[in-house]
Amino acid sequence: MAFGAKDWIARTDVYLQTLAELMIRIKYGSAKVASYSGTPAANTTTALFTISGKGIIYGGSAKIESTASQGNDNLGVILDGESLNDWLLTWENTFNIHMYHGAVPLLQCYDEVNFKYGWSIPMGLTFESSFVGFYIERHGRTPTVRVDIVYALV
Amino acid sequence: MAFQLRGICKDKPDNTDRIRLLIRGPKGDDYQVFSFPLDYPFNHGQIIKFLGEQLGIPPGELIWPAYIKIPKA
């Protein structure tokens, strides 16, 4: 009596191959970097980068340098049309919102003497249609902003 | 599996605006990126036509998922 899989059904027989190991890994697609380097306009919301697609964020960093305080500004991200954070820099500093489970992005540097500020974007955020980064300037100045976000689109 | 547009990214590295298209090939793990300056004429039809010429496929064979939108200028 015949037994086993039908001939027209393709299958992988691991036991018949000399494999030293079998690796299973999650594939997210080709890694890319979305960057912004420039001076956002004063008293304006500036879109720093826009990604349309379905994917995951591996991580990222942002820095701001200015000649005076930018404490009332904020750097935010919008995932699938939903804004994740509208907290001002000074709020994040005052209330220590810099841990992994805090607001996104996470405040890493708040220097009101040299007017330098830094954020990080944690790994693991996923999006189904879009990922946008923006900067709101409220002091009437043009700070220098640099952002680099590593992501992958499935 | 056909060629698929998997994403469009608009960003500004080194203070220069650009738009990039990410294409996934038929094998599923072969990706290509096409990069353009922001002032490049860019609408849905032009992208389809350009990719068709670059990839050597009829325009109708490129899959463009509905959730992928062209970023506003």
Backbone of each chain as ProteinMPNN parsed JSONL, in Angstrom:
{"seq_chain_A": "MAFGAKDWIARTDVYLQTLAELMIRIKYGSAKVASYSGTPAANTTTALFTISGKGIIYGGSAKIESTASQGNDNLGVILDGESLNDWLLTWENTFNIHMYHGAVPLLQCYDEVNFKYGWSIPMGLTFESSFVGFYIERHGRTPTVRVDIVYALV", "coords_chain_A": {"N_chain_A": [[0.858, -1.176, 0.0], [0.605, 2.184, -0.862], [2.296, 4.911, 0.69], [3.007, 8.002, 2.434], [3.916, 11.39, 1.355], [2.308, 12.917, -1.46], [3.592, 12.788, -4.822], [3.46, 15.255, -6.148], [3.489, 17.151, -4.269], [5.518, 19.455, -2.966], [8.166, 19.314, -0.636], [10.229, 19.94, 2.197], [12.829, 18.088, 3.303], [14.411, 17.985, 6.053], [15.965, 16.178, 7.42], [17.307, 14.661, 5.55], [19.357, 16.21, 4.686], [22.637, 17.558, 5.042], [22.725, 19.515, 7.324], [24.234, 21.817, 9.421], [23.025, 23.482, 11.168], [19.772, 24.912, 11.653], [18.403, 27.897, 10.983], [16.022, 30.109, 12.201], [14.612, 33.129, 11.498], [13.239, 36.368, 11.94], [12.116, 38.243, 9.232], [12.303, 41.454, 8.138], [12.692, 43.002, 5.96], [14.459, 45.213, 3.711], [16.901, 47.167, 5.262], [16.872, 50.654, 5.884], [17.753, 54.176, 6.034], [16.215, 57.026, 7.235], [16.7, 60.419, 6.973], [17.229, 63.727, 8.334], [18.656, 66.845, 7.893], [19.164, 70.002, 8.686], [17.73, 73.32, 9.003], [14.926, 73.903, 10.551], [12.087, 75.992, 9.867], [11.283, 79.032, 11.638], [8.846, 79.228, 14.262], [7.117, 77.274, 13.236], [5.66, 74.184, 12.093], [7.541, 71.567, 10.991], [7.849, 69.027, 8.637], [10.011, 66.431, 8.987], [10.74, 63.982, 7.885], [9.109, 61.593, 5.783], [7.612, 58.509, 5.605], [6.077, 56.192, 3.626], [4.456, 53.229, 3.855], [4.773, 49.817, 5.047], [6.092, 48.731, 7.996], [8.927, 48.537, 10.269], [10.568, 50.153, 12.99], [13.947, 50.367, 13.646], [15.457, 51.94, 15.248], [16.804, 55.159, 16.364], [18.221, 58.5, 16.306], [18.286, 61.914, 17.411], [19.337, 65.325, 17.229], [19.574, 68.651, 18.475], [20.769, 71.897, 18.001], [21.299, 75.132, 19.164], [21.231, 78.756, 19.462], [20.035, 79.781, 21.599], [17.519, 79.085, 24.11], [15.472, 76.253, 23.358], [13.404, 75.164, 24.643], [10.593, 75.037, 24.597], [9.998, 73.729, 22.31], [9.099, 70.825, 20.345], [9.866, 67.495, 19.331], [8.343, 65.192, 17.323], [6.635, 62.093, 16.466], [4.566, 60.519, 14.046], [2.636, 57.8, 13.742], [1.016, 55.875, 11.451], [-0.837, 57.9, 11.095], [-1.403, 58.661, 13.678], [-0.449, 60.753, 16.238], [2.307, 60.382, 18.354], [3.485, 61.804, 20.373], [3.221, 64.868, 21.957], [4.642, 66.3, 23.731], [6.403, 68.945, 25.224], [9.903, 69.796, 25.092], [10.847, 70.813, 27.535], [8.974, 69.844, 29.358], [9.427, 67.083, 29.201], [11.97, 67.024, 30.273], [11.621, 68.125, 32.849], [9.936, 66.274, 34.08], [11.335, 63.96, 33.829], [11.033, 62.234, 31.551], [12.415, 60.044, 30.014], [12.883, 57.422, 29.896], [12.693, 54.08, 28.564], [9.988, 53.315, 28.38], [8.639, 55.624, 28.162], [7.472, 58.694, 26.709], [7.508, 58.93, 23.137], [9.528, 60.531, 20.78], [12.351, 59.709, 23.005], [13.722, 61.73, 25.52], [17.112, 62.512, 25.731], [19.134, 64.306, 26.149], [19.373, 67.452, 27.631], [20.297, 70.475, 27.604], [20.465, 73.491, 28.817], [22.339, 75.399, 28.98], [24.336, 75.289, 27.015], [22.56, 74.97, 25.035], [21.815, 72.556, 23.743], [20.212, 69.639, 22.629], [18.93, 66.321, 22.824], [17.489, 63.331, 21.457], [16.204, 59.954, 21.448], [14.981, 57.261, 19.444], [13.147, 54.469, 20.191], [13.696, 50.93, 19.536], [11.454, 48.771, 17.719], [8.939, 49.858, 17.219], [6.167, 49.52, 15.161], [4.569, 50.042, 11.979], [1.709, 50.444, 9.883], [0.986, 51.885, 7.645], [2.129, 54.49, 7.492], [4.85, 56.621, 8.567], [5.892, 59.381, 10.153], [8.082, 62.053, 10.868], [8.315, 65.015, 12.822], [8.976, 68.483, 13.57], [8.392, 71.028, 15.89], [8.825, 74.373, 16.095], [8.98, 76.963, 18.429], [10.096, 79.286, 19.36], [10.793, 81.299, 17.675], [13.169, 81.012, 16.357], [15.852, 79.511, 14.393], [16.874, 76.623, 14.778], [19.555, 74.201, 14.443], [18.999, 71.078, 13.185], [19.352, 67.572, 13.36], [18.502, 64.409, 12.296], [18.361, 60.89, 12.353], [16.928, 57.976, 11.375], [16.651, 54.539, 11.591], [15.11, 52.07, 9.694], [12.915, 49.482, 8.439], [11.166, 48.237, 5.645], [8.579, 46.029, 5.125]], "CA_chain_A": [[0.0, 0.0, 0.0], [1.439, 3.374, -0.948], [2.182, 5.815, 1.822], [3.874, 9.175, 2.335], [3.382, 12.561, 0.646], [2.122, 12.728, -2.887], [4.768, 13.259, -5.566], [3.368, 16.623, -6.626], [3.549, 18.065, -3.132], [6.918, 19.704, -2.643], [8.406, 19.38, 0.803], [11.622, 20.036, 2.598], [13.177, 17.021, 4.223], [15.617, 18.448, 6.721], [16.786, 15.067, 7.901], [18.141, 14.093, 4.491], [20.394, 17.169, 4.31], [23.675, 17.711, 6.057], [22.667, 20.873, 7.859], [24.837, 21.95, 10.744], [22.026, 24.152, 11.985], [18.658, 25.503, 10.929], [18.151, 29.173, 11.622], [14.737, 30.749, 11.937], [14.719, 34.525, 11.878], [12.203, 37.257, 11.434], [12.6, 39.084, 8.131], [11.531, 42.681, 8.035], [12.929, 43.691, 4.699], [15.748, 45.885, 3.54], [17.071, 48.273, 6.203], [17.14, 51.958, 5.284], [17.86, 55.275, 6.985], [15.557, 58.283, 6.885], [17.513, 61.45, 7.615], [16.978, 65.151, 8.138], [19.763, 67.69, 8.327], [18.845, 71.35, 8.223], [17.256, 74.303, 9.976], [13.482, 74.109, 10.404], [11.665, 77.401, 9.907], [10.846, 79.522, 12.948], [7.4, 79.253, 14.565], [6.482, 76.439, 12.208], [5.784, 72.728, 12.17], [8.271, 71.101, 9.808], [7.944, 67.577, 8.454], [11.429, 66.112, 8.816], [10.794, 62.884, 6.931], [7.834, 60.897, 5.613], [7.756, 57.157, 5.056], [4.793, 55.566, 3.327], [4.69, 51.798, 3.694], [4.449, 48.97, 6.192], [7.401, 48.294, 8.437], [9.351, 48.571, 11.663], [11.658, 51.076, 13.296], [15.017, 49.723, 14.387], [15.969, 52.882, 16.232], [17.216, 56.41, 15.762], [18.691, 59.57, 17.185], [18.08, 63.27, 16.917], [19.992, 66.35, 18.035], [19.263, 70.033, 18.138], [21.727, 72.878, 18.505], [20.737, 76.465, 18.949], [21.931, 79.862, 20.12], [19.26, 80.118, 22.789], [16.672, 77.982, 24.534], [14.424, 75.701, 22.511], [12.683, 74.343, 25.601], [9.17, 74.869, 24.276], [9.845, 72.994, 21.051], [9.033, 69.371, 20.497], [10.11, 66.584, 18.214], [7.313, 64.166, 17.439], [6.456, 61.126, 15.394], [3.183, 60.155, 13.756], [2.556, 56.459, 13.18], [-0.291, 55.566, 10.859], [-1.732, 59.033, 11.29], [-1.593, 58.934, 15.104], [0.713, 61.407, 16.826], [2.68, 59.661, 19.563], [4.029, 62.627, 21.457], [3.24, 66.32, 21.773], [5.25, 66.856, 24.929], [7.492, 69.892, 25.021], [11.206, 69.405, 25.625], [10.981, 71.189, 28.929], [8.143, 68.91, 30.141], [10.125, 65.799, 29.272], [13.094, 67.186, 31.19], [11.137, 68.376, 34.206], [9.316, 65.075, 34.635], [12.225, 62.813, 33.573], [10.448, 61.322, 30.567], [13.519, 59.634, 29.165], [13.051, 55.976, 29.966], [12.215, 53.349, 27.384], [8.532, 53.231, 28.298], [8.071, 56.965, 28.22], [6.981, 59.231, 25.444], [8.361, 58.682, 21.977], [10.883, 60.096, 21.113], [12.792, 59.79, 24.387], [14.692, 62.789, 25.727], [18.386, 61.988, 26.22], [20.017, 65.413, 26.507], [18.656, 68.724, 27.762], [21.357, 71.372, 28.064], [19.994, 74.87, 28.667], [23.499, 76.303, 29.052], [24.903, 75.282, 25.662], [21.407, 74.869, 24.13], [21.918, 71.306, 22.973], [19.162, 68.724, 23.051], [19.021, 65.069, 22.089], [16.434, 62.332, 21.636], [16.38, 58.669, 20.786], [13.757, 56.551, 19.068], [13.403, 53.072, 20.559], [13.438, 49.877, 18.551], [10.276, 47.937, 17.884], [7.683, 50.461, 16.779], [5.764, 49.071, 13.828], [3.562, 50.881, 11.351], [1.003, 49.741, 8.811], [0.803, 52.702, 6.439], [3.001, 55.668, 7.395], [5.682, 57.021, 9.704], [6.303, 60.763, 9.872], [8.755, 62.771, 11.945], [8.108, 66.453, 12.666], [9.583, 69.362, 14.586], [7.649, 72.26, 16.091], [9.672, 75.443, 16.63], [8.082, 77.934, 19.054], [10.843, 80.402, 19.926], [11.137, 82.284, 16.655], [14.57, 80.826, 15.942], [16.079, 78.443, 13.393], [17.909, 75.717, 15.289], [20.106, 73.181, 13.549], [18.424, 69.789, 13.568], [19.847, 66.4, 12.639], [17.757, 63.205, 12.694], [18.624, 59.673, 11.573], [16.07, 56.88, 11.842], [16.854, 53.289, 10.865], [13.84, 51.36, 9.615], [12.822, 48.495, 7.362], [9.825, 48.077, 5.084], [8.355, 44.616, 4.788]], "C_chain_A": [[0.897, 1.23, 0.0], [1.242, 4.226, 0.303], [3.161, 6.975, 1.622], [3.201, 10.294, 1.534], [3.277, 12.268, -0.846], [3.287, 13.352, -3.643], [4.698, 14.734, -5.919], [3.354, 17.634, -5.482], [5.02, 18.237, -2.755], [7.084, 19.8, -1.137], [9.899, 19.496, 1.06], [11.901, 18.968, 3.627], [14.506, 17.353, 4.877], [16.53, 17.29, 7.077], [17.686, 14.481, 6.83], [19.258, 15.035, 4.062], [21.409, 17.28, 5.428], [23.701, 19.158, 6.532], [23.302, 20.903, 9.238], [23.845, 22.614, 11.695], [20.918, 24.677, 11.078], [18.3, 26.784, 11.664], [16.779, 29.697, 11.225], [14.856, 32.196, 12.397], [13.585, 35.309, 11.27], [12.805, 38.122, 10.335], [11.7, 40.31, 8.034], [11.722, 43.398, 6.719], [14.252, 44.415, 4.728], [15.852, 47.099, 4.464], [17.447, 49.555, 5.47], [17.253, 52.998, 6.397], [17.105, 56.477, 6.429], [16.268, 59.384, 7.659], [16.946, 62.841, 7.375], [18.184, 65.898, 8.677], [19.474, 69.077, 7.792], [18.383, 72.241, 9.351], [15.769, 74.532, 9.753], [13.118, 75.581, 10.552], [11.148, 77.772, 11.288], [9.326, 79.503, 13.055], [6.582, 78.427, 13.586], [6.618, 74.966, 12.56], [6.404, 72.243, 10.871], [8.263, 69.582, 9.767], [9.396, 67.239, 8.14], [11.616, 64.982, 7.816], [9.408, 62.237, 6.896], [8.106, 59.548, 4.975], [6.359, 56.602, 4.847], [5.05, 54.098, 3.05], [4.325, 51.073, 4.964], [5.773, 48.458, 6.728], [7.641, 48.438, 9.924], [10.494, 49.558, 11.822], [12.695, 50.335, 14.127], [15.586, 50.634, 15.466], [16.372, 54.172, 15.554], [17.621, 57.424, 16.8], [18.406, 60.917, 16.548], [18.827, 64.24, 17.817], [19.594, 67.718, 17.529], [20.313, 70.927, 18.755], [21.205, 74.255, 18.168], [21.58, 77.508, 19.664], [21.215, 80.321, 21.378], [18.308, 78.957, 23.068], [15.666, 77.573, 23.461], [13.502, 74.849, 23.366], [11.218, 74.115, 25.29], [8.932, 74.195, 22.933], [9.523, 71.545, 21.351], [9.277, 68.665, 19.18], [9.095, 65.461, 18.37], [7.318, 63.2, 16.276], [4.975, 60.805, 15.263], [3.214, 58.784, 13.091], [1.139, 56.215, 12.691], [-1.312, 56.664, 11.134], [-1.96, 59.422, 12.736], [-0.327, 59.56, 15.67], [1.042, 60.751, 18.159], [3.084, 60.589, 20.707], [3.923, 64.102, 21.111], [3.792, 67.006, 23.018], [6.385, 67.792, 24.569], [8.778, 69.322, 25.613], [11.306, 69.671, 27.12], [10.112, 70.308, 29.832], [8.885, 67.595, 30.319], [11.3, 65.892, 30.238], [12.627, 67.32, 32.631], [10.622, 67.103, 34.85], [10.08, 63.796, 34.282], [11.622, 61.795, 32.613], [11.542, 60.939, 29.582], [13.772, 58.144, 29.226], [12.374, 55.32, 28.782], [10.699, 53.367, 27.267], [7.866, 54.594, 28.425], [7.541, 57.397, 26.882], [7.965, 58.89, 24.327], [8.396, 59.948, 21.149], [11.238, 60.311, 22.594], [13.886, 60.846, 24.518], [15.971, 62.207, 26.322], [19.321, 63.095, 26.691], [19.202, 66.691, 26.546], [19.62, 69.708, 28.398], [20.937, 72.808, 27.781], [21.111, 75.887, 28.878], [24.119, 76.447, 27.656], [23.826, 75.14, 24.592], [21.572, 73.707, 23.157], [20.904, 70.323, 23.539], [19.278, 67.458, 22.214], [17.874, 64.123, 22.431], [16.902, 60.994, 21.069], [15.008, 58.093, 20.474], [13.991, 55.09, 19.392], [13.078, 52.107, 19.435], [12.078, 49.255, 18.8], [8.96, 48.563, 17.477], [7.371, 49.978, 15.373], [4.686, 50.001, 13.277], [2.979, 50.153, 10.162], [0.828, 50.581, 7.559], [1.771, 53.884, 6.361], [3.738, 55.936, 8.702], [6.262, 58.383, 9.363], [7.004, 61.341, 11.092], [8.571, 64.267, 11.732], [8.767, 67.21, 13.805], [8.754, 70.631, 14.664], [8.564, 73.271, 16.77], [8.761, 76.552, 17.156], [8.79, 79.185, 19.569], [11.213, 81.467, 18.906], [12.579, 82.19, 16.197], [14.66, 79.706, 14.901], [17.202, 77.538, 13.879], [18.393, 74.758, 14.214], [19.658, 71.821, 14.051], [19.032, 68.686, 12.71], [19.113, 65.189, 13.197], [18.167, 62.051, 11.783], [17.799, 58.535, 12.187], [16.336, 55.663, 10.968], [15.555, 52.506, 10.874], [13.931, 50.299, 8.523], [11.372, 48.413, 6.923], [9.643, 46.634, 4.658], [7.829, 44.493, 3.353]], "O_chain_A": [[1.847, 1.306, 0.779], [0.162, 4.253, 0.892], [4.029, 6.927, 0.751], [2.06, 10.156, 1.093], [4.045, 11.487, -1.407], [3.898, 14.315, -3.179], [5.727, 15.407, -5.989], [3.221, 18.836, -5.712], [5.676, 17.304, -2.291], [6.209, 20.323, -0.447], [10.716, 19.171, 0.198], [11.287, 18.94, 4.693], [15.576, 17.055, 4.346], [17.752, 17.427, 7.033], [18.71, 13.874, 7.142], [20.032, 14.7, 3.165], [21.085, 17.119, 6.605], [24.598, 19.923, 6.178], [22.951, 20.113, 10.113], [23.837, 22.328, 12.893], [21.118, 24.86, 9.877], [17.936, 26.751, 12.839], [16.428, 29.719, 10.046], [15.167, 32.456, 13.559], [13.046, 34.954, 10.222], [13.893, 38.673, 10.503], [10.485, 40.197, 7.868], [10.97, 44.321, 6.403], [15.055, 44.252, 5.646], [14.978, 47.966, 4.447], [18.252, 49.531, 4.54], [16.898, 52.739, 7.547], [17.33, 56.892, 5.292], [16.42, 59.286, 8.877], [16.283, 63.103, 6.372], [18.669, 65.619, 9.773], [19.531, 69.307, 6.584], [18.619, 71.947, 10.523], [15.39, 75.282, 8.854], [13.776, 76.32, 11.283], [10.636, 76.922, 12.018], [8.615, 79.73, 12.076], [5.497, 78.828, 13.164], [7.562, 74.556, 13.234], [5.867, 72.474, 9.788], [8.625, 68.925, 10.743], [9.945, 67.707, 7.143], [12.535, 65.013, 6.998], [8.642, 62.327, 7.855], [8.753, 59.461, 3.932], [5.555, 56.548, 5.778], [5.778, 53.756, 2.119], [3.662, 51.62, 5.845], [6.517, 47.808, 5.993], [6.71, 48.46, 10.729], [11.285, 49.768, 10.903], [12.383, 49.752, 15.165], [16.127, 50.166, 16.468], [16.301, 54.289, 14.331], [17.403, 57.247, 17.999], [18.3, 61.046, 15.328], [18.943, 64.015, 19.022], [19.319, 67.922, 16.346], [20.703, 70.735, 19.907], [20.736, 74.519, 17.06], [22.523, 77.177, 20.382], [21.728, 81.149, 22.13], [18.3, 77.964, 22.341], [15.093, 78.408, 22.761], [12.884, 73.91, 22.865], [10.657, 73.093, 25.685], [7.794, 74.101, 22.473], [9.662, 71.093, 22.488], [8.951, 69.152, 18.098], [9.001, 64.848, 19.434], [7.926, 63.455, 15.236], [4.23, 60.818, 16.244], [3.761, 58.632, 11.999], [0.179, 56.342, 13.452], [-2.49, 56.395, 11.372], [-2.641, 60.412, 13.006], [0.749, 58.968, 15.593], [0.162, 60.58, 19.002], [3.032, 60.201, 21.874], [4.464, 64.548, 20.099], [3.447, 68.15, 23.316], [7.223, 67.481, 23.723], [8.748, 68.481, 26.512], [11.798, 68.833, 27.875], [10.493, 70.053, 30.975], [8.969, 67.055, 31.423], [11.592, 64.93, 30.948], [13.186, 66.691, 33.529], [10.846, 66.874, 36.039], [9.553, 62.692, 34.415], [11.708, 60.593, 32.865], [11.59, 61.443, 28.459], [14.757, 57.653, 28.677], [11.575, 55.944, 28.084], [10.174, 53.428, 26.155], [6.683, 54.699, 28.752], [7.203, 56.576, 26.029], [9.131, 58.595, 24.588], [7.316, 60.438, 20.818], [10.526, 60.996, 23.328], [14.844, 60.869, 23.745], [15.915, 61.482, 27.315], [20.194, 62.864, 27.528], [18.44, 66.985, 25.626], [19.736, 69.756, 29.623], [21.038, 73.285, 26.65], [20.859, 77.09, 28.947], [24.387, 77.551, 27.183], [24.118, 75.182, 23.397], [21.482, 73.858, 21.938], [20.752, 70.187, 24.753], [19.67, 67.505, 21.049], [17.362, 64.121, 23.551], [17.869, 60.924, 20.311], [14.017, 58.393, 21.139], [14.963, 54.513, 18.903], [12.309, 52.408, 18.521], [11.599, 49.21, 19.934], [7.95, 47.863, 17.397], [8.23, 50.026, 14.492], [3.979, 50.664, 14.037], [3.651, 49.352, 9.513], [0.545, 50.029, 6.496], [2.195, 54.248, 5.265], [3.306, 55.534, 9.782], [7.025, 58.525, 8.408], [6.563, 61.135, 12.222], [8.656, 64.748, 10.602], [9.073, 66.649, 14.857], [8.445, 71.243, 13.642], [9.024, 73.047, 17.89], [7.882, 77.032, 16.44], [8.147, 80.056, 20.155], [11.882, 82.442, 19.248], [13.148, 83.166, 15.707], [13.668, 79.05, 14.582], [18.346, 77.669, 13.444], [17.721, 74.538, 13.207], [19.907, 71.457, 15.2], [19.203, 68.84, 11.501], [19.097, 64.962, 14.407], [18.301, 62.23, 10.573], [17.958, 58.188, 13.357], [16.257, 55.745, 9.742], [14.959, 52.296, 11.931], [14.91, 50.236, 7.78], [10.459, 48.51, 7.744], [10.46, 46.085, 3.918], [7.579, 43.385, 2.88]]}, "seq_chain_B": "MAFQLRGICKDKPDNTDRIRLLIRGPKGDDYQVFSFPLDYPFNHGQIIKFLGEQLGIPPGELIWPAYIKIPKA", "coords_chain_B": {"N_chain_B": [[5.451, 35.592, -7.883], [5.106, 39.075, -8.164], [6.768, 42.172, -9.141], [6.858, 44.581, -6.561], [5.88, 47.7, -5.235], [7.115, 48.766, -2.242], [7.456, 50.891, -0.559], [7.576, 54.473, -0.076], [9.788, 57.037, 0.543], [10.358, 60.196, 1.87], [12.879, 62.392, 2.557], [15.569, 64.371, 4.033], [18.586, 64.318, 3.816], [21.814, 65.691, 4.559], [20.926, 68.286, 4.119], [19.549, 68.265, 1.706], [16.737, 67.726, -0.177], [15.028, 64.665, -0.97], [13.435, 61.925, -2.68], [12.69, 58.526, -2.266], [12.123, 55.377, -3.761], [11.151, 52.148, -2.785], [11.519, 48.973, -4.01], [10.364, 45.669, -4.19], [11.487, 42.615, -5.417], [10.556, 39.778, -7.536], [11.477, 37.469, -6.217], [11.177, 37.955, -3.572], [13.037, 38.607, -1.629], [14.725, 40.379, -2.725], [15.651, 43.589, -3.037], [15.288, 46.862, -4.397], [16.347, 50.245, -4.693], [15.254, 53.385, -5.761], [16.219, 56.657, -6.297], [15.344, 60.129, -6.126], [15.576, 63.662, -6.852], [13.729, 66.264, -5.155], [12.422, 67.963, -6.9], [11.816, 66.516, -9.08], [9.547, 65.493, -11.607], [6.652, 64.011, -10.416], [4.21, 61.895, -10.183], [1.543, 59.519, -9.725], [1.155, 58.112, -12.14], [3.531, 58.707, -13.505], [5.441, 57.497, -11.928], [4.752, 54.798, -12.158], [5.211, 54.422, -14.87], [7.956, 55.018, -15.042], [9.105, 53.031, -13.359], [8.278, 50.773, -14.697], [9.797, 50.958, -17.013], [12.387, 50.841, -15.929], [12.456, 48.366, -14.636], [11.811, 46.68, -16.609], [9.243, 45.693, -17.123], [5.749, 45.276, -17.969], [3.568, 48.046, -17.312], [1.255, 47.302, -15.852], [2.046, 45.166, -14.334], [3.284, 45.865, -12.052], [2.873, 45.903, -8.653], [1.106, 48.038, -6.575], [0.501, 48.732, -3.449], [-2.48, 49.851, -1.781], [-2.165, 51.395, 0.519], [0.134, 52.812, 0.3], [1.205, 56.001, -0.185], [1.979, 58.912, -2.137], [4.261, 61.128, -0.76], [3.471, 64.446, 0.375], [4.652, 67.471, -1.089]], "CA_chain_B": [[5.328, 36.881, -7.185], [5.443, 40.156, -9.085], [7.448, 43.322, -8.536], [5.955, 45.349, -5.71], [6.336, 48.909, -4.564], [6.941, 48.52, -0.824], [7.435, 52.12, 0.219], [8.095, 55.728, -0.593], [10.353, 57.804, 1.66], [10.813, 61.56, 1.57], [13.672, 62.905, 3.661], [16.44, 65.493, 3.697], [19.951, 64.157, 4.324], [22.774, 66.706, 4.103], [20.177, 69.484, 3.726], [19.09, 68.132, 0.322], [15.513, 66.923, -0.236], [15.029, 63.564, -1.925], [12.387, 60.914, -2.547], [13.19, 57.211, -2.655], [11.157, 54.295, -3.933], [11.678, 50.828, -2.455], [10.848, 47.956, -4.809], [10.72, 44.289, -3.86], [11.422, 41.819, -6.626], [9.726, 38.561, -7.533], [11.949, 36.438, -5.293], [10.71, 38.3, -2.236], [14.098, 39.105, -0.755], [15.603, 41.219, -3.547], [15.121, 44.943, -2.967], [15.976, 47.913, -5.137], [15.971, 51.605, -4.293], [15.403, 54.428, -6.77], [16.26, 57.926, -5.569], [15.091, 61.281, -6.985], [15.486, 64.963, -6.172], [12.338, 66.618, -4.861], [11.794, 68.683, -7.997], [11.57, 65.586, -10.185], [8.098, 65.35, -11.809], [6.382, 62.822, -9.645], [2.865, 61.524, -9.797], [1.323, 58.071, -9.731], [1.375, 57.582, -13.481], [4.937, 58.832, -13.884], [6.179, 56.482, -11.181], [4.445, 53.511, -12.781], [5.898, 54.399, -16.165], [9.405, 54.968, -14.791], [9.476, 51.717, -12.83], [8.093, 49.797, -15.749], [10.961, 51.028, -17.898], [13.591, 50.429, -15.195], [12.397, 46.954, -14.281], [11.549, 45.889, -17.81], [7.966, 44.984, -16.988], [4.592, 46.087, -18.361], [3.088, 48.832, -16.161], [0.238, 46.606, -15.072], [2.619, 44.083, -13.53], [3.83, 46.402, -10.808], [1.85, 45.978, -7.606], [1.204, 49.242, -5.739], [-0.5, 48.605, -2.383], [-3.306, 51.053, -1.626], [-1.78, 52.224, 1.669], [1.338, 53.591, -0.01], [0.842, 57.273, -0.793], [3.097, 59.787, -2.485], [4.325, 62.198, 0.241], [3.231, 65.784, -0.133], [5.887, 68.253, -1.232]], "C_chain_B": [[5.814, 37.975, -8.121], [6.286, 41.212, -8.37], [6.424, 44.114, -7.729], [6.63, 46.621, -5.227], [6.081, 48.711, -3.077], [6.977, 49.793, 0.016], [7.977, 53.307, -0.538], [8.569, 56.547, 0.606], [10.8, 59.165, 1.169], [11.619, 62.033, 2.775], [14.661, 63.945, 3.148], [17.827, 65.301, 4.305], [20.861, 65.248, 3.77], [22.066, 67.923, 3.522], [19.72, 69.457, 2.264], [17.876, 67.213, 0.295], [15.647, 65.804, -1.262], [13.8, 62.699, -1.66], [12.97, 59.594, -3.024], [12.038, 56.223, -2.755], [11.831, 52.986, -3.575], [10.849, 49.787, -3.189], [11.317, 46.586, -4.332], [10.495, 43.435, -5.097], [10.636, 40.537, -6.464], [10.186, 37.503, -6.536], [11.516, 36.727, -3.862], [11.782, 38.803, -1.297], [15.099, 39.96, -1.538], [14.98, 42.608, -3.649], [15.96, 45.885, -3.825], [15.456, 49.263, -4.66], [16.219, 52.543, -5.462], [15.256, 55.772, -6.068], [16.108, 59.091, -6.541], [15.209, 62.567, -6.183], [14.023, 65.362, -6.042], [11.651, 67.301, -6.038], [11.574, 67.793, -9.218], [10.059, 65.428, -10.357], [7.621, 63.997, -11.299], [4.905, 62.665, -9.375], [2.722, 60.016, -10.011], [1.67, 57.475, -11.094], [2.838, 57.629, -13.889], [5.784, 57.787, -13.172], [5.977, 55.117, -11.822], [5.23, 53.38, -14.086], [7.402, 54.243, -15.97], [9.824, 53.578, -14.324], [9.291, 50.63, -13.881], [9.285, 49.763, -16.687], [12.211, 50.498, -17.193], [13.615, 48.93, -14.951], [12.116, 46.06, -15.482], [10.256, 45.1, -17.736], [6.847, 45.876, -17.52], [4.059, 46.836, -17.139], [2.104, 48.09, -15.281], [0.778, 45.527, -14.174], [3.29, 44.581, -12.258], [2.691, 46.515, -9.799], [2.115, 47.193, -6.728], [0.13, 49.13, -4.672], [-1.219, 49.928, -2.123], [-2.833, 51.96, -0.495], [-0.519, 53.05, 1.413], [0.946, 54.844, -0.785], [2.104, 58.068, -1.143], [3.135, 60.922, -1.465], [4.084, 63.569, -0.39], [4.552, 66.551, -0.149], [6.079, 69.169, -0.031]], "O_chain_B": [[6.829, 37.811, -8.797], [6.488, 41.151, -7.157], [5.282, 44.295, -8.151], [7.804, 46.615, -4.856], [4.933, 48.507, -2.681], [6.572, 49.778, 1.179], [8.73, 53.171, -1.503], [7.828, 56.726, 1.573], [11.526, 59.279, 0.181], [11.101, 62.071, 3.892], [14.606, 64.352, 1.987], [18.209, 66.039, 5.212], [20.689, 65.679, 2.63], [22.537, 68.522, 2.555], [19.525, 70.509, 1.655], [17.967, 66.053, 0.696], [16.297, 65.971, -2.294], [13.21, 62.732, -0.581], [13.655, 59.536, -4.046], [11.111, 56.233, -1.946], [12.956, 52.729, -4.005], [9.632, 49.718, -3.021], [12.506, 46.367, -4.1], [9.451, 43.519, -5.744], [10.114, 40.245, -5.388], [9.369, 36.716, -6.056], [11.495, 35.821, -3.029], [11.462, 39.377, -0.256], [16.199, 40.227, -1.055], [13.928, 42.788, -4.261], [17.173, 45.724, -3.956], [14.294, 49.406, -4.278], [17.28, 52.498, -6.084], [14.293, 56.0, -5.336], [16.662, 59.065, -7.64], [14.972, 62.573, -4.975], [13.172, 64.838, -6.76], [10.429, 67.229, -6.166], [11.184, 68.282, -10.278], [9.349, 65.248, -9.368], [8.135, 62.957, -11.711], [4.392, 63.25, -8.422], [3.663, 59.337, -10.422], [2.379, 56.473, -11.191], [3.336, 56.71, -14.539], [6.733, 57.254, -13.746], [6.935, 54.366, -12.004], [5.835, 52.343, -14.358], [8.044, 53.438, -16.644], [10.789, 53.012, -14.837], [10.068, 49.676, -13.939], [9.733, 48.696, -17.106], [13.006, 49.78, -17.801], [14.665, 48.295, -15.047], [12.177, 44.834, -15.383], [10.177, 43.973, -18.226], [6.981, 47.1, -17.523], [4.099, 46.3, -16.031], [2.133, 48.25, -14.061], [0.049, 45.012, -13.326], [3.809, 43.785, -11.475], [1.672, 47.151, -10.068], [3.215, 47.358, -6.199], [-1.038, 49.401, -4.948], [-0.622, 50.999, -2.235], [-3.07, 53.167, -0.535], [-0.154, 53.895, 2.23], [0.423, 54.764, -1.897], [3.152, 57.907, -0.517], [2.136, 61.624, -1.309], [4.449, 63.813, -1.54], [5.442, 66.309, 0.666], [7.063, 69.907, 0.032]]}, "name": "protein", "num_of_chains": 2, "seq": "MAFGAKDWIARTDVYLQTLAELMIRIKYGSAKVASYSGTPAANTTTALFTISGKGIIYGGSAKIESTASQGNDNLGVILDGESLNDWLLTWENTFNIHMYHGAVPLLQCYDEVNFKYGWSIPMGLTFESSFVGFYIERHGRTPTVRVDIVYALVMAFQLRGICKDKPDNTDRIRLLIRGPKGDDYQVFSFPLDYPFNHGQIIKFLGEQLGIPPGELIWPAYIKIPKA"}
